Amino acid sequence: MQTMQSGDQSYRPDPTWQLPLHVRRALLLAPPLALAVLEVFHPNPAHNVQALMDASTWFVFFHVIQLVLTGLVALSVLLLAADYGRASAWTTRLGIGVFLIFFSSYDVLAGIGTGLAMRTARGLPVEQQEGVFSVVEGWPALGPVFALSIVGTLGWTIAVGALARAVRRLGASGPEWITLAMAAVFLLGGHPFPAGTLAFGSLFVAVALHEWAPLHSRAAARGKGESGE
C-alpha cells in the first residue's frame, strides 16, 4: 500500500476500504448531499392532534428515508477516515457505532413510530386520538426518547470532530478540515433544517475538497501504488 503525502505529513490509507473509484465517490458524496437536501423538507407540523395526523404519512416516509441515509452517511465518514488511515481509530469506531445505534433508534421511535401511531389514530374516535397524541407528543422533543438523539449526536461529534483534528495534523487544507469540523459541530443544533442541512452539507463540501482539490497529486500517488512503484 502506497504511503500518501499531504502537506508535510504522510499517512497510509486503509486497504480494507478500497473500492472502484466511481463507487467510492458515489458513497462518499451522495449520502451527505442527499441528507442535507432531505432535512430541508423535515416535517414540522403544529403541536396538535389534527396537524400531526395530517402530516403522519410524510412523517413516516421522511424518517424511513432518513434512516437509510443515516447508515449511508456513516459509511461516507468511514470511507473518508479510511483515506487518512483513521477508519480503525477508536474515536471513529466508537463514535460512528454510537451514532448509528442511538440516532437510528431515535429515528425509528420518534419519527417512524410517531408517524405510524398518528396515522392509525385517524380512524379512532376523538377521545382516543387525544390519547394516542398524549403518548407520542413528547417523543420527538425533550424526554427519554430524545435522549437517544443526544447520545447519537455526541457519537457523531466525537467521530467527525476527531477526524477533523486528525486530518489537520496530517496536513489537510484549511477549508477541508474546517468544513469537517463544522459538520461535527452543526449537528449539535439538531438534524432538521437548518442545522442538519449545514452539518451534512459541510461534510459534503469537506469530502468534495478532499477528492478534487489535490486531484493530480492523489491520482499520481494512487497510480504508483497500483503499479507497484
N, C-alpha and C positions, 0 to 999 in steps of 0.2 A: 504493500500500500504506500503510495506516494505521500511524503510529508508536504503539506501545503504551507505557503508563505502568506502572511497577512501583516502588512506593515513591517515591523522589525521582529515579529514573533513567528513561530512555526507551530503547526498543530497537525494532528493526524486524524483525518475523517474516519468514522466508524464504518468498516466494510460490511457490517451486518445489515445496514440500511441502504446498500447500493441498489438502485433501480434504473431502468431506462430513463433517459433524460426527460422525454416528454411526459412520462408517467410521474416522475418525481416532481416536475414543475407543476403539473396539474394538482397533485396532492399538497404541494406547498402553498400555491397561490389561490386556488379556487375556494377551499373551505373558509379562510378568513374573510375573503371578499364577499362570498355568499352570505356569511353570518352577519357581516357589517351591514349589508343591504337589508337582510331579513329583519334586523332589530328596528329598522325604521317603521316597520309595519306591526310592531308588537301590539297586541290588543290592550286597550286601556279604557274599558267600559266604566261608566259611572257606578258608584258603590251602592247599587240597589238590585233587587231581585230581577226585575224585568230587563234591565240593561245587561246583566250577566247572562241571563237566559238567551237574549238576542245574540250575544257575542259568543255563545258557548261552542258553536260548531267551529268557528275560526280559532277560538281558544285552543281547541283540541288539535286541529291541523297544524297551527303555528308551532305548538310545542312538540309535536311529533317531528316536524322538520328540524326544529332546533335541536332535538335530542340526537338526530343523525349527524347534524353538522357539528355538534359538540364533540362527538367522537372523532370526526374528521379533522377538526381544528387542533385537537390534541395531537393527532398524527402529524400535522403540519409543524407543530412545535418540536416534536421528536425528530423529524427529518432535518429541521434547521439545526437542532442541537447536535445531531449526528455529524453534520458537515463540519462542525467545530470540535468533534471528538468529545462531546458533552452529553450524549444520549444516556450513557451509563452513570453519570454523576448522580449522587444520592439526592441532590436537590431536584434534578429533573425527574427522576423516577418517583420520588415521594410526592412532589408537587403535582405532577400530571396524574398520578394514581389517585390522589385525594380529590383533585378537580373532577376527574371522570366519575368517581363513585358518588361523591356528595352532590355535585352540581347536577348530575343526571338524575339522582334520586329526587332532588328538589323539583326538577323539570317535570318528572313523572307525577309527583304528588300535587304540587301547586299549580301546574299547568294542565297536564292531561287529565288528572283526577278532578280538578275543579271544573274543567270544561265538560267532562262526561257527566258529572253529578248534576250540573245545572241544565244540561241538555235533557237528561232523564226527567228532571223536575218539571219540564214544560207540560207534561201530561198529568200532573198531580193537582189536587185542589190547592187553593191559595195558601191555606194554613200549612200544608205540607211543603209547599215551595219555600215558605219562610223558614221552615225547619231545616231544609237542606241548605239554604243560604246561611243560616246561623252556624252550621257546621263548617262550611268551606270558606266563609268570607275572610277568615284570618290566615288561611294557608299561604297565599302569596305575600302577605305582609309580615309584620313582626310577630314572632311566635315560635313554637318548637319546630315547625316545618321550615320556617325561614332560616333557622339555624343551619340547616343543610346547605343553603345557598352561601351563607357566610363562610363556612368551613371550606366549601368547594372553591369559592373565590380566593380565599387565602392560599389554597394549594396552587392555583393559577399564578398568583402574585409571587409565590416562592419560586416556582419553576421558571417563569418568564423573567422575573427580576434577576434571579441568579444567573440566568443565561445572558442577559444584557450585560451584567457585570463581567462575566467571563469573556464575552466577545470583545468587550472594551479592552481588557487586559491582553487579548490576543491580537490587538491592533486593528480591529474593525473600524470602518469610517465612523466619524461622529454622527452623521444622520442615521446610520444603521443602528448603532447601539442605543441612541437616544429614542428613536421611534419604538424600538423593542422595549425599552424601559417604560415608555408611555403606554404601551399595550398592557404591561403589568399593572400600572397604577390606575388607569382609567376604569378597569373593570370593578374596582372597589366602589365605584359610584353606582353599580347595578348593571344588569345586562340589557334592559330596554334602552331605546334611543333617549338621550344622545350618548350616554356613557358607553354602552355596549358597542354602538357603531364606532365610536372613537377608539375603543380598545382593539376590536378586531380589524378595524381599518388601519390602525397603527401597525399591527402585526403584518398585514398585507404589504404595507409600504416597506417595512423592515426586510421582509423576505424578498421583495422586488429589488431593493437596493443591493441585497446580498447576491442575488442571482445575476444582475445585469451591470451594476456599477463596475466591478472588476472582471467583466466578461472575458477579455482577451487573456489576462493572466491566469484565470481559473481554467479556461479551456486548454491553455497550454500545459498547465500542471496536470490536468486530468489526462490529456493526451499522452504525456510522458509516462504517467502511471500505467495506462492501459498498454503502452508499447513495451513496458518493462525497462525503460531507461532509468 
